[in-house]
Amino acid sequence: MIGKVTHGRDAYSLLRYVADKEGAYQVGGNVAFNDPVNIAREFRKGQALHRTINRYVWHTSLSTAKHENLDDKTWKAIAKDYLREMGFNKHQYVVYRHTDADHNHIHIVANRINIIDGSAVDDAWSKYRTEAAIRKLESAYNLQVVEPSHGKERKSPTTGEQRMQARTQTPLPRVIIQDALDKILSTITSPEDLKNKLKTEGIETRFRKRKDKTISGISFSYNGIAFGGGKLGKRYSWTRIQQQLRENQADSATQKKHQLNKLYQSLASQTTQVEPKLRDIIIAGKLLKKGYSSRSVKAVLTQSPIIQSYKQSENYQEDKALRYIDKVYKSAQRRITKNSVQEVVR
């Protein structure tokens, strides 16, 4: 079972929607009327007992798996049990069943204000409390456990989006963005890398930032239609993308280290009969002659056994390793300059 909860201040508009939908009919409630106008009027009388609460209208839709077709009596009982779990006691409510979709569902519209004493049902954490209530209902009525949409790794298109796709016969922006992210998430190494790769797919990426400039959220848009990362599914939220970035960066660093070590060992095998420091100078010189940049040469030198011995020391100091690499690099440069001068003299 899936439950969606909203809160509002306009009982009439909501009641018109749930009551006037094609194929909708009332299956439960404790109100004296069955039309939106009078039910809304009764709700406002209850709201008058607690005027400090503006969002007094509680709306929950409950739906089962597609193959589960419950009768009206069962739906009525489920609605009452749900309301009891959420803390509604002497509260006005009405339940409508909708038959226009391919899944069994009801809409519960309730007044948060108690019509006896004016107390109000707390709306804090309502989504999570609804999930807890649903788990109990699934057990009590032997219903299939259905993962809530907000917990899905990849959220499916809404009913409205599906209808639009059927009407236009074009791919949905939601799906286009999800597919593009699925293709590149395992390859990105930075937020800018993500942004640039999505741009080639016609997708715009926006980062929400805190005052200290760190990223706190992400959204994507295609053809002017935007989605927050979490609205596309859990794996597209900034928290998960950030986790993926860290994993990719770690993999990239491991792969780079392997490549550097392979290159160092290949060059070292050509100079086995010299002392370690001189071997490092010769290796650096060979790399410089091949056109390697200073940064690349120094990166290869990090694989030297001398550097590895520094790292294994209990008193390892990175500055000491960096000074050694710098000395080796400068020695290689001097050797190359000296040899070049000698060649000119000859």
Stockholm file with secondary structure:
# STOCKHOLM 1.0

chainA/1-346         MIGKVTHGRDAYSLLRYVADKEGAYQVGGNVAFNDPVNIAREFRKGQALHRTINRYVWHTSLSTAKHENLDDKTWKAIAKDYLREMGFNKHQYVVYRHTDADHNHIHIVANRINIIDGSAVDDAWSKYRTEAAIRKLESAYNLQVVEPSHGKERKSPTTGEQRMQARTQTPLPRVIIQDALDKILSTITSPEDLKNKLKTEGIETRFRKRKDKTISGISFSYNGIAFGGGKLGKRYSWTRIQQQLRENQADSATQKKHQLNKLYQSLASQTTQVEPKLRDIIIAGKLLKKGYSSRSVKAVLTQSPIIQSYKQSENYQEDKALRYIDKVYKSAQRRITKNSVQEVVR
#=GR chainA/1-346 SS CEEEEEEESCHHHHHHHHHHSTTCEEEEECCSCCSHHHHHHHHHHHHGGGTTCSCCEEEEEEECCTTCCCCHHHHHHHHHHHHHHTTCSSCCEEEEEECSSSSCEEEEEEESBCTTTCCBCCCTTHHHHHHHHHHHHHHHTTCCCCCCGGGCSSCCCCHHHHHHHHHHCSCCHHHHHHHHHHHHTTTCCSHHHHHHHHHTTTEEEEEEECTTSCEEEEEEEETTEEEEHHHHCGGGSHHHHHHHHHHHHHHHHHHHHHHHHHHHHHHHTTCCSSCHHHHHHHHHHHHHHTTCCHHHHHHHHTTSHHHHHHHHSTTCCHHHHHHHHHHHHHHHHHHHHHHHHHHHHC
#=GC SS_cons         CEEEEEEESCHHHHHHHHHHSTTCEEEEECCSCCSHHHHHHHHHHHHGGGTTCSCCEEEEEEECCTTCCCCHHHHHHHHHHHHHHTTCSSCCEEEEEECSSSSCEEEEEEESBCTTTCCBCCCTTHHHHHHHHHHHHHHHTTCCCCCCGGGCSSCCCCHHHHHHHHHHCSCCHHHHHHHHHHHHTTTCCSHHHHHHHHHTTTEEEEEEECTTSCEEEEEEEETTEEEEHHHHCGGGSHHHHHHHHHHHHHHHHHHHHHHHHHHHHHHHTTCCSSCHHHHHHHHHHHHHHTTCCHHHHHHHHTTSHHHHHHHHSTTCCHHHHHHHHHHHHHHHHHHHHHHHHHHHHC
//
